[in-house]
């Protein structure tokens, strides 16, 4: 197994070990100390959330200690920041083209509800899962047109992606100003046509989309069960009471390459 596969394996084992410990702690907090604390559907507050989500942190620490690769803990933490930055940038681009946000957060929000400080460790774990997917399926991104020092020539992917988005905005600006005689880049509504136009740059990154879509749905449902309310809400073509949307698949595909690129940057420029 690769180091990432070992990390996810031992983090999963650690979570299974910690769950009964957490159950015992909830009983202690509720019955012995007399605190208004319960394990399922408790009223949301920051302490309850951090108590619940800390299992991801302690399991990550245990996993890095077992495999003796402490640098993965640094990767884990940097993924948390990268995830919050990435979803904020995506929301800014979406908001520049559509009338409503793609999603919004409900607790401890930042930047107009684009992200939340409480999402840090969820993104950190999600980034490690993306690397696991890459290693498990032995995904490669080798491009014969370039020969850069960063593994798998991921820079070429981002050059193409940014170029496609620049073309998208240039085309949209020309169309709205010259044809529609408008001074806004926004589409009037979300339709299959406008969503496809928005997603053209993402279509080169579909390898991770379906798996991450399922993972995000499951994590969100677990949070809703234990925290008693939705942590995030989607606005377009939603199902399960605005809990998720199939439109997520293509953005999550980009997210796979995003975390993969962050990992390669860490390896090449930080861990040298």
C-alpha positions as CSV (number, residue, x, y, z in Angstrom):
1,X,0.0,0.0,0.0
2,X,1.1,3.6,-0.6
3,X,1.5,6.0,2.3
4,X,-1.8,7.6,1.6
5,X,-3.6,4.2,1.5
6,X,-2.0,3.3,4.8
7,X,-3.1,6.6,6.3
8,X,-6.7,6.1,5.3
9,X,-6.6,2.5,6.4
10,X,-5.3,3.3,9.9
11,X,-7.5,6.4,10.2
12,X,-10.6,4.2,9.5
13,X,-9.4,1.7,12.1
14,X,-8.8,4.5,14.6
15,X,-12.3,5.9,14.0
16,X,-13.8,2.5,14.7
17,X,-11.7,2.3,17.9
18,X,-12.6,5.9,19.0
19,X,-16.4,5.6,18.5
20,X,-17.0,3.5,21.7
21,X,-14.7,6.0,23.5
22,X,-16.8,8.9,22.3
23,X,-20.0,7.1,23.3
24,X,-18.7,6.6,26.8
25,X,-17.7,10.3,27.0
26,X,-21.2,11.4,25.9
27,X,-22.7,9.2,28.7
28,X,-20.3,10.8,31.2
29,X,-21.0,14.3,30.1
30,X,-24.8,13.7,30.2
31,X,-25.2,11.6,33.3
32,X,-22.2,12.0,35.6
33,X,-21.6,15.7,35.0
34,X,-25.2,16.6,34.4
35,X,-24.6,18.4,31.1
36,X,-27.4,18.7,28.6
37,X,-25.6,16.5,26.1
38,X,-26.9,13.7,23.9
39,X,-25.3,11.8,21.0
40,X,-28.1,12.0,18.4
41,X,-29.8,15.2,17.3
42,X,-28.4,17.4,20.0
43,X,-28.9,21.1,19.7
44,X,-26.2,22.7,17.7
45,X,-23.5,24.7,19.3
46,X,-19.8,25.1,18.5
47,X,-18.6,22.9,21.5
48,X,-20.9,20.0,20.4
49,X,-19.7,20.3,16.9
50,X,-16.0,20.3,17.8
51,X,-16.6,17.3,20.1
52,X,-18.2,15.4,17.3
53,X,-15.7,16.3,14.6
54,X,-12.6,15.9,16.7
55,X,-12.8,12.2,16.0
56,X,-11.4,13.0,12.5
57,X,-8.5,14.9,14.1
58,X,-7.5,12.3,16.7
59,X,-7.8,9.5,14.1
60,X,-5.5,11.4,11.7
61,X,-3.0,11.9,14.5
62,X,-3.1,8.2,15.4
63,X,-2.8,7.1,11.8
64,X,0.3,9.3,11.2
65,X,1.9,8.0,14.4
66,X,1.2,4.3,13.5
67,X,2.7,4.6,10.0
68,X,5.5,7.0,11.2
69,X,4.9,9.6,8.5
70,X,4.3,12.9,10.4
71,X,4.4,14.9,7.1
72,X,1.0,13.5,6.3
73,X,-0.4,15.4,9.3
74,X,0.9,18.6,7.7
75,X,-0.8,17.6,4.4
76,X,-4.0,17.0,6.4
77,X,-4.0,20.5,7.9
78,X,-3.1,22.2,4.7
79,X,-5.9,20.4,2.9
80,X,-8.3,22.0,5.4
81,X,-7.2,25.5,4.4
82,X,-7.1,24.6,0.7
83,X,-10.7,23.3,0.8
84,X,-12.1,26.4,2.3
85,X,-10.2,28.6,-0.2
86,X,-11.2,26.4,-3.1
87,X,-14.9,26.4,-2.3
88,X,-14.8,30.2,-1.8
89,X,-13.2,30.8,-5.2
90,X,-15.7,28.5,-6.9
91,X,-18.6,30.4,-5.3
92,X,-17.2,33.7,-6.4
93,X,-17.0,32.5,-10.0
94,X,-20.5,31.0,-9.8
95,X,-22.0,34.2,-8.3
96,X,-20.5,36.2,-11.1
97,X,-22.6,34.3,-13.6
98,X,-25.8,33.2,-11.8
99,X,-28.3,35.1,-9.7
100,X,-28.2,32.8,-6.6
101,X,-25.2,31.1,-4.8
102,X,-24.6,27.5,-5.7
103,X,-24.7,26.7,-1.9
104,X,-24.5,28.5,1.4
105,X,-23.5,27.5,4.9
106,X,-25.6,28.0,8.0
107,X,-23.1,28.1,10.9
108,X,-19.9,30.1,11.6
109,X,-19.8,31.4,8.0
110,X,-17.2,33.4,6.2
111,X,-17.2,35.5,3.0
112,X,-20.9,35.8,2.5
113,X,-21.7,32.2,3.6
114,X,-19.5,30.8,0.9
115,X,-17.5,28.7,3.5
116,X,-17.5,28.0,7.2
117,X,-14.7,27.7,9.8
118,X,-16.4,24.5,10.9
119,X,-15.8,22.9,7.6
120,X,-12.0,22.8,8.1
121,X,-11.5,19.2,9.2
122,X,-14.2,17.9,6.8
123,X,-12.1,19.4,3.9
124,X,-8.9,18.0,5.4
125,X,-10.4,14.5,5.4
126,X,-11.9,15.0,2.0
127,X,-8.5,15.9,0.5
128,X,-6.9,12.7,1.9
129,X,-9.8,10.7,0.4
130,X,-9.1,12.3,-3.0
131,X,-5.4,11.2,-2.7
132,X,-6.6,7.7,-1.7
133,X,-8.8,7.6,-4.9
134,X,-5.8,8.6,-7.0
135,X,-3.5,6.0,-5.5
136,X,-6.2,3.2,-5.4
137,X,-7.1,3.6,-9.1
138,X,-3.5,4.4,-10.0
139,X,-4.6,7.6,-11.8
140,X,-2.0,9.3,-13.9
141,X,-1.9,12.7,-15.7
142,X,1.0,12.4,-18.1
143,X,0.9,14.9,-20.9
144,X,3.4,14.5,-23.7
145,X,3.3,18.2,-24.7
146,X,5.1,19.4,-21.6
147,X,7.9,18.3,-19.4
148,X,7.6,20.1,-16.1
149,X,9.2,19.1,-12.7
150,X,5.8,18.8,-10.9
151,X,4.7,15.1,-11.0
152,X,2.1,14.2,-13.7
153,X,2.3,17.6,-15.4
154,X,-0.6,18.9,-13.4
155,X,0.4,22.5,-14.3
156,X,-0.7,21.8,-17.9
157,X,-4.1,20.8,-16.6
158,X,-4.5,24.1,-14.8
159,X,-3.2,26.1,-17.8
160,X,-5.9,24.5,-19.9
161,X,-8.6,25.0,-17.2
162,X,-7.8,28.7,-16.7
163,X,-7.6,29.3,-20.4
164,X,-11.0,27.7,-20.9
165,X,-12.5,29.9,-18.1
166,X,-10.9,33.0,-19.5
167,X,-12.5,32.1,-22.9
168,X,-15.8,31.5,-21.1
169,X,-15.8,35.0,-19.5
170,X,-14.6,36.7,-22.7
171,X,-17.3,35.0,-24.7
172,X,-19.9,35.9,-22.1
173,X,-18.8,39.5,-22.0
174,X,-18.9,39.9,-25.8
175,X,-22.3,38.2,-26.0
176,X,-24.0,40.2,-23.3
177,X,-22.5,43.6,-24.3
178,X,-22.8,43.3,-28.1
179,X,-25.7,40.9,-28.7
180,X,-28.0,41.3,-25.6
181,X,-26.9,45.0,-25.0
182,X,-26.6,44.3,-21.2
183,X,-24.0,45.4,-18.7
184,X,-24.0,42.2,-16.6
185,X,-22.3,38.8,-17.1
186,X,-25.1,36.9,-15.3
187,X,-27.2,34.4,-17.0
188,X,-30.9,35.2,-16.5
189,X,-31.5,31.7,-15.0
190,X,-30.0,28.3,-14.5
191,X,-30.9,26.0,-17.4
192,X,-29.2,22.9,-18.8
193,X,-27.7,25.1,-21.5
194,X,-26.2,27.7,-19.2
195,X,-25.0,25.0,-16.7
196,X,-23.3,23.2,-19.6
197,X,-21.6,26.4,-20.7
198,X,-20.4,27.0,-17.1
199,X,-19.0,23.5,-16.9
200,X,-17.1,23.4,-20.1
201,X,-13.7,24.0,-18.3
202,X,-14.5,21.2,-15.8
203,X,-15.1,18.5,-18.3
204,X,-11.4,17.6,-18.4
205,X,-11.5,16.6,-14.7
206,X,-14.3,14.0,-14.4
207,X,-12.2,11.3,-12.8
208,X,-13.2,12.2,-9.2
209,X,-16.7,13.6,-9.6
210,X,-19.1,10.7,-8.9
211,X,-17.1,9.3,-5.9
212,X,-16.8,12.7,-4.2
213,X,-20.5,13.4,-4.9
214,X,-21.5,10.3,-2.9
215,X,-19.0,11.0,-0.2
216,X,-20.2,14.5,0.3
217,X,-23.8,13.4,0.5
218,X,-23.0,10.7,3.1
219,X,-20.9,13.1,5.3
220,X,-23.7,15.7,5.1
221,X,-26.3,13.2,6.2
222,X,-24.1,12.1,9.1
223,X,-23.7,15.7,10.2
224,X,-27.4,16.3,10.0
225,X,-28.2,13.2,12.1
226,X,-25.8,14.1,14.8
227,X,-26.0,17.9,14.8
228,X,-29.7,18.1,14.3
229,X,-29.7,20.5,11.4
230,X,-28.3,20.9,7.9
231,X,-24.8,22.2,7.8
232,X,-25.0,23.4,4.2
233,X,-27.9,24.1,1.8
234,X,-28.0,23.9,-2.0
235,X,-30.1,26.2,-4.2
236,X,-30.3,24.5,-7.7
237,X,-31.9,21.2,-8.8
238,X,-31.7,19.8,-5.3
239,X,-33.0,16.6,-3.7
240,X,-33.5,15.4,-0.2
241,X,-34.8,18.8,1.0
242,X,-31.9,20.9,-0.5
243,X,-29.3,18.5,1.0
244,X,-27.5,17.9,-2.3
245,X,-27.6,18.3,-6.0
246,X,-26.4,16.2,-9.0
247,X,-24.9,19.4,-10.4
248,X,-22.1,18.8,-7.8
249,X,-20.5,16.0,-9.8
250,X,-18.6,18.1,-12.2
251,X,-17.3,20.7,-9.6
252,X,-16.2,17.8,-7.4
253,X,-14.3,16.4,-10.4
254,X,-12.3,19.6,-10.4
255,X,-11.9,19.3,-6.7
256,X,-10.1,16.0,-7.2
257,X,-7.5,17.6,-9.4
258,X,-7.4,20.6,-7.0
259,X,-6.4,18.5,-3.9
260,X,-4.1,16.4,-6.1
261,X,-2.3,19.6,-7.2
262,X,-2.1,20.9,-3.6
263,X,-0.4,17.7,-2.6
264,X,2.1,17.8,-5.4
265,X,2.9,21.5,-4.5
266,X,3.5,20.5,-0.9
267,X,5.8,17.6,-1.9
268,X,7.8,19.7,-4.4
269,X,8.0,23.1,-2.6
270,X,7.4,22.5,1.1
271,X,8.7,19.0,1.9
272,X,12.1,19.4,0.2
